[in-house]
Amino acid sequence: MQATPEDRASLESARRMVCGDRGDIYVFDDGKFLVSSTAFALRPSRDPIDALIVAVSQAVKLHLAGVELGELRRDLVEAGMGEEQADSVHDHLLDVSVKDWAQVRARVKFYEDDNARIAAFDTDKSEGSS
């Protein structure tokens, strides 16, 4: 699956919210992370922190699309997430400032530009190989 710029920015911001990362984070278009020179994939079925990152990421993406935070919590519970887990996701999102939301939106733009650079590089490479 190719992650969209929104997916990538949401995953990055969720990792920062859940793990408190302050340094450089890069999310590849396949959803893998690069954090502190270490590349890895999330394993939400085996790691509860990874599962929380995925849940927060999905909520971030929905909020970026205009869904209100209170509505997100209700939707998580209705989708079968336990009350405690839904509260945890909701609490992570409540702690995000207006400035931080602007930074998440800026990362969406960064990943859009990143995708465009990669596409241009692939096109240049394929045209020069004939």
Buried (B, 14 or more C-beta within 10 A) or exposed (E): EEBBBBBBBBBBBBBBBBEEBEEEBBBBBEBBBEBEEEEEEBEBEEEEEBBBBBBBBBBBBBBBEEEEBEEBBEBBBEEEBEEEBBBBBBEBBEEBEEEEBEBBBEBBEBBBEBBEEEEEEEEEEEEEEE
